[in-house]
Amino acid sequence: MFRFVCLILLLGYAYSCGHPYFPPLVSRVVGGEDARPHSWPWQISLQYTRNGAWHHTCGGSLIATNWVMTAAHCISKSNTYRVVLGKQNLRQEEPGSVVAAVEKIIVHEKWNSLFIINDIALIKLAEHVVPSETIRLACLPPAGELLPQSFPCYVTGWGRLSTGGPLPDILQQGLMPIVDHATCTQADWWGSTVKTTMVCAGGNGIIAGCNGDSGGPLNCESGNTWEVHGITSFVSSLGCNTPKKPTVFTRVSAFIDWIHKQMAEN
């Protein structure tokens, strides 16, 4: 067991966080597109079982070899979950993909479903995952970091392609520039609904997170390293692509201390 843990640690150093083996083919085009296979290798599919079958419900990010970060609203006590890693096409068998059982789920103790506050949860996997070319760890931003207006980030997930639209089989990516807090909280935008522990992105009426993207990452490049700055949280009740209603994410940099504390104590 000790040798196995050492191997995991060595592999973790070899496959450093935020550096895909297959770099994403990012562009400044407007609208979502198929992601390059395995170019977001920390992206996971959170799945629940019903009537003997497994179904995708949310995204998430692998932040340690046995920890996944997702949204609190993705979690229901009545469901049994598993985590699928290293996937591009959810309907096809793919070499290098891993199905992981769940040992424990920790929902933020101050999660409020009415106001969608503290929308973050951690999932502890039953076993460590071995990093590979198709599975790598996400980097987290420094505590408290805020990105400037229009900073280019990318949302990824298997969520609906439009409001009420179809669910894709292939992982999607979309350019979603940051909308700073001062803009996002204007009266004709989100107003007081958006708190300082949240971050907005998009809002151009064309590309947005949608049902099924929840819990997944908002990926932003810092230097040569990708960091997960947001956890997809909510969109407007008017639709996923409503102008001046950018997708709202849990701001990861506001929860760094909480994340580290939960991982250390559990």
C-alpha positions in Angstrom: 0.0 0.0 0.0 2.8 2.4 0.9 4.5 1.7 -2.5 1.2 2.4 -4.3 0.8 5.7 -2.5 4.4 6.7 -3.4 3.7 5.8 -7.0 0.6 8.0 -7.0 2.7 10.9 -5.5 5.4 10.5 -8.1 2.9 10.4 -10.9 1.3 13.5 -9.5 4.6 15.3 -9.8 5.2 13.9 -13.3 1.8 15.0 -14.5 1.6 18.4 -13.0 -1.8 20.1 -12.6 -3.2 22.3 -15.3 -1.0 20.9 -18.1 -2.9 18.7 -20.5 -0.9 16.2 -22.6 -3.2 17.2 -25.4 -3.4 21.0 -25.3 -6.8 22.4 -25.9 -7.4 23.9 -29.4 -8.8 27.2 -28.1 -10.1 29.9 -30.4 -11.8 33.3 -30.1 -14.7 32.1 -32.2 -18.1 32.8 -30.7 -20.2 29.7 -29.9 -19.5 26.3 -28.5 -17.5 23.6 -30.3 -16.3 20.0 -29.8 -13.3 20.0 -27.5 -10.1 18.4 -28.7 -10.2 14.8 -27.2 -8.8 14.7 -23.6 -7.6 18.4 -23.8 -9.4 19.1 -20.5 -8.2 16.0 -18.6 -9.5 17.1 -15.2 -13.1 17.3 -16.5 -15.3 14.5 -15.0 -18.8 13.3 -15.5 -20.8 12.9 -12.4 -23.4 10.1 -12.9 -26.3 8.7 -10.9 -28.0 5.3 -11.2 -31.6 4.8 -12.0 -33.4 1.7 -13.2 -30.1 -0.2 -13.6 -28.5 2.5 -15.8 -26.1 5.3 -15.2 -26.9 8.8 -16.3 -24.8 12.0 -16.6 -26.1 14.7 -14.3 -23.2 17.2 -13.7 -19.6 18.0 -14.4 -16.8 18.5 -12.0 -13.0 18.8 -11.7 -10.4 16.4 -10.5 -8.4 18.4 -8.0 -6.4 15.6 -6.3 -6.0 12.0 -7.1 -9.0 11.1 -4.9 -10.9 14.3 -4.8 -13.4 15.9 -7.2 -14.9 19.4 -6.9 -18.4 20.1 -8.1 -21.5 22.1 -7.3 -23.6 21.6 -4.2 -26.8 21.7 -6.2 -25.7 18.7 -8.1 -25.9 16.5 -5.0 -29.1 14.7 -3.8 -29.1 12.5 -0.8 -31.4 10.1 -2.5 -29.0 9.3 -5.3 -26.1 7.0 -5.7 -23.2 8.5 -7.7 -20.1 7.5 -9.5 -17.4 9.6 -11.2 -16.2 8.9 -14.8 -12.8 10.3 -15.8 -10.9 10.5 -19.0 -13.9 10.8 -21.2 -14.5 12.6 -24.5 -17.6 10.8 -25.8 -20.0 9.7 -23.0 -21.7 7.0 -25.2 -18.5 5.2 -26.4 -16.0 3.0 -24.7 -12.7 4.9 -24.6 -9.2 3.6 -23.8 -7.9 5.3 -20.7 -11.2 6.2 -19.1 -11.8 5.3 -15.5 -15.0 4.7 -13.5 -14.5 5.6 -9.8 -16.7 4.8 -6.9 -17.6 7.4 -4.4 -16.6 7.1 -0.7 -17.9 10.4 0.7 -19.6 13.6 -0.4 -19.1 16.9 1.5 -21.5 19.7 0.7 -20.7 23.1 1.9 -22.2 23.5 5.4 -23.6 26.9 4.4 -25.1 25.9 1.0 -28.3 27.7 0.5 -30.5 26.4 -2.3 -32.9 29.3 -2.2 -30.2 32.0 -2.9 -27.8 29.6 -4.5 -25.0 30.6 -2.1 -21.9 28.5 -1.3 -22.7 26.2 -4.2 -19.7 23.9 -3.8 -19.2 20.3 -2.9 -16.3 17.9 -2.7 -16.4 14.2 -3.6 -13.9 11.8 -2.1 -13.2 8.8 -4.4 -13.0 5.3 -3.0 -9.6 4.9 -4.5 -6.8 7.1 -5.9 -6.8 7.7 -9.6 -3.5 7.3 -11.4 -2.8 10.4 -13.5 -2.2 9.6 -17.2 -2.3 11.3 -20.6 -6.1 11.4 -20.4 -6.6 12.1 -16.7 -4.8 14.9 -14.9 -5.4 17.2 -12.0 -6.9 20.7 -12.2 -4.9 23.6 -10.7 -6.8 25.9 -8.4 -6.2 29.7 -8.4 -4.5 31.6 -5.5 -6.9 32.4 -2.6 -8.8 35.6 -3.3 -7.7 36.1 -6.9 -10.1 38.1 -9.1 -9.8 38.1 -12.9 -10.3 41.3 -14.8 -13.1 42.2 -17.1 -13.1 40.3 -20.4 -10.4 37.9 -19.3 -10.8 34.9 -21.7 -11.9 31.7 -20.0 -13.5 28.5 -21.3 -16.5 26.6 -20.0 -16.5 22.8 -20.7 -19.1 20.1 -20.2 -21.8 17.8 -21.7 -24.6 20.2 -21.0 -27.4 21.1 -23.4 -26.4 22.9 -26.5 -29.2 25.4 -26.0 -32.2 26.0 -23.7 -34.2 22.9 -24.0 -31.9 21.6 -26.7 -30.2 18.2 -27.1 -27.5 16.8 -24.9 -24.2 16.2 -26.7 -22.3 13.0 -26.6 -18.9 14.8 -27.1 -17.4 17.2 -24.6 -18.0 20.8 -25.5 -16.0 23.9 -24.9 -16.9 27.5 -25.3 -15.2 30.9 -24.9 -16.7 32.8 -22.0 -14.9 36.1 -21.1 -15.1 37.2 -17.5 -17.7 39.8 -16.5 -16.4 41.7 -13.5 -18.4 42.1 -10.3 -19.2 45.7 -10.9 -20.7 45.0 -14.3 -22.5 41.8 -13.3 -24.2 43.4 -10.4 -25.7 46.2 -12.3 -29.5 46.5 -12.0 -30.2 45.4 -15.6 -27.7 42.5 -15.3 -27.9 40.2 -12.2 -28.1 42.9 -9.6 -27.8 41.8 -6.0 -28.3 38.1 -6.9 -24.6 37.8 -7.6 -22.4 37.8 -4.5 -18.7 38.4 -4.1 -18.2 34.6 -3.7 -19.4 34.3 -7.3 -17.9 35.1 -10.7 -19.8 35.8 -13.9 -18.7 34.9 -17.5 -20.3 35.2 -20.9 -23.5 37.2 -21.2 -23.3 37.8 -24.9 -26.5 35.9 -25.6 -24.6 33.3 -27.7 -22.6 31.0 -25.5 -23.4 30.0 -21.9 -23.4 27.1 -19.5 -26.6 25.1 -19.6 -28.3 22.2 -18.0 -25.8 19.4 -17.6 -22.8 21.7 -17.4 -23.5 22.4 -13.7 -20.5 21.6 -11.4 -18.1 21.7 -14.3 -15.1 24.0 -14.6 -14.5 27.5 -15.8 -11.0 27.1 -17.2 -8.7 30.2 -17.3 -5.1 30.2 -18.5 -2.5 31.8 -16.2 0.9 31.9 -17.8 1.2 28.4 -19.3 -1.0 26.8 -16.7 -4.8 26.3 -16.8 -6.6 27.0 -13.5 -10.2 26.3 -12.6 -11.6 29.7 -11.5 -15.3 28.8 -11.4 -17.8 26.0 -10.7 -20.8 26.3 -13.0 -23.7 27.3 -10.8 -26.7 28.9 -12.4 -28.2 30.7 -15.4 -31.2 32.8 -16.0 -34.7 31.3 -15.8 -35.3 33.0 -19.1 -32.8 30.7 -20.8 -29.2 29.7 -20.9 -28.2 32.3 -23.5 -30.0 35.4 -22.2 -28.1 38.7 -22.9 -26.9 40.5 -19.8 -27.5 37.4 -17.8 -24.1 35.7 -17.9 -23.5 32.3 -16.5 -22.8 32.5 -12.8 -20.1 30.4 -11.3 -19.0 29.7 -7.7 -15.7 31.6 -7.5 -13.2 29.0 -6.5 -10.6 31.5 -5.2 -13.2 32.4 -2.5 -13.2 28.8 -1.2 -9.5 27.7 -1.2 -9.2 27.6 2.6 -12.5 25.6 2.8 -11.3 23.1 0.2 -8.0 22.5 1.8 -9.6 22.1 5.3 -12.1 19.5 4.1 -9.5 17.5 2.2 -7.2 17.5 5.3 -9.9 16.5 7.7 -11.5 13.8 5.6 
